[in-house]
């Protein structure tokens, strides 16, 4: 069996590098609409997007509650 390359840093005690997280689809849409967090509630375009995508994309729970949309705690 061929030998794998050594990973000499695995036991160095240094934390592993974690890649930077990408913005969520919700954040991308809010940015596309030019909204700040204060403007989320009053945006009809964002509300329509959330109604259409809340089952498949992350939408802040506080925003769904503010709009009176059901929040399903079983959605992962």
Buried (B, 14 or more C-beta within 10 A) or exposed (E): EEEEEEEEEEEEEEEEEEEEEEEEBBEEBBEEEEBEEEEBEEBEEBBEBBEEBBEEBEBBEEBBEEBEBEEEEEEE
